[in-house]
Amino acid sequence: MIFFCFISIIVRFNAILDETSNTLLVGERPAGMDSGSVWYAAISGTHTLGSACTFLGAEEVTDPTDPFTLGCGYGPFQFGPGKLSNPCDVYHYWSLHPGGANFTFADGSVHFLSYNAVSILGDLATRAGGEVIQWPD
């Protein structure tokens, strides 16, 4: 079964001051642990029912007292390798590809970022932060 999520957010290109080629739009994270469903997170405002349409931060944090965080602790959860068998890997970007994941940038390009890019993922996630991107080797 495949689920699609369409989120409408209007941001004009001239509001992306960090250059569209240095601004992330979408990151990769595998489907659910049973490979037949989509992982979803019960986030504030969803009345604990969860949503397949979830914003995921570059360094996600959770409320460890919330029963829906699966005992994963506070975080921060960062871009890095994950496992389908680990329910806490729902809180960070990762992929089944060895060494990294695919990301779509605001200029429409798709790039494979290695897990070494964890140090710049937060900078790439802003559209007007003024960060100077130093791409890792």
ChimeraX attribute file (.defattr): number of C-alpha atoms within 10 A of each C-alpha:
attribute: neighborCount
match mode: 1-to-1
recipient: residues
	/A:1	6
	/A:2	7
	/A:3	9
	/A:4	8
	/A:5	9
	/A:6	6
	/A:7	9
	/A:8	6
	/A:9	6
	/A:10	6
	/A:11	9
	/A:12	7
	/A:13	12
	/A:14	9
	/A:15	11
	/A:16	17
	/A:17	14
	/A:18	20
	/A:19	17
	/A:20	19
	/A:21	15
	/A:22	20
	/A:23	23
	/A:24	23
	/A:25	17
	/A:26	16
	/A:27	22
	/A:28	16
	/A:29	22
	/A:30	19
	/A:31	18
	/A:32	15
	/A:33	16
	/A:34	10
	/A:35	11
	/A:36	10
	/A:37	13
	/A:38	18
	/A:39	20
	/A:40	16
	/A:41	20
	/A:42	17
	/A:43	17
	/A:44	9
	/A:45	9
	/A:46	10
	/A:47	9
	/A:48	13
	/A:49	12
	/A:50	16
	/A:51	17
	/A:52	14
	/A:53	15
	/A:54	14
	/A:55	12
	/A:56	16
	/A:57	18
	/A:58	23
	/A:59	16
	/A:60	17
	/A:61	18
	/A:62	17
	/A:63	13
	/A:64	14
	/A:65	12
	/A:66	13
	/A:67	11
	/A:68	16
	/A:69	20
	/A:70	11
	/A:71	14
	/A:72	21
	/A:73	15
	/A:74	13
	/A:75	15
	/A:76	13
	/A:77	20
	/A:78	21
	/A:79	28
	/A:80	18
	/A:81	18
	/A:82	18
	/A:83	14
	/A:84	16
	/A:85	10
	/A:86	10
	/A:87	16
	/A:88	17
	/A:89	22
	/A:90	24
	/A:91	24
	/A:92	24
	/A:93	29
	/A:94	26
	/A:95	21
	/A:96	15
	/A:97	12
	/A:98	10
	/A:99	14
	/A:100	21
	/A:101	22
	/A:102	18
	/A:103	19
	/A:104	17
	/A:105	20
	/A:106	18
	/A:107	14
	/A:108	11
	/A:109	11
	/A:110	16
	/A:111	13
	/A:112	14
	/A:113	19
	/A:114	19
	/A:115	19
	/A:116	15
	/A:117	17
	/A:118	18
	/A:119	16
	/A:120	16
	/A:121	21
	/A:122	18
	/A:123	21
	/A:124	24
	/A:125	18
	/A:126	18
	/A:127	21
	/A:128	14
	/A:129	13
	/A:130	11
	/A:131	14
	/A:132	11
	/A:133	13
	/A:134	10
	/A:135	10
	/A:136	12
	/A:137	6
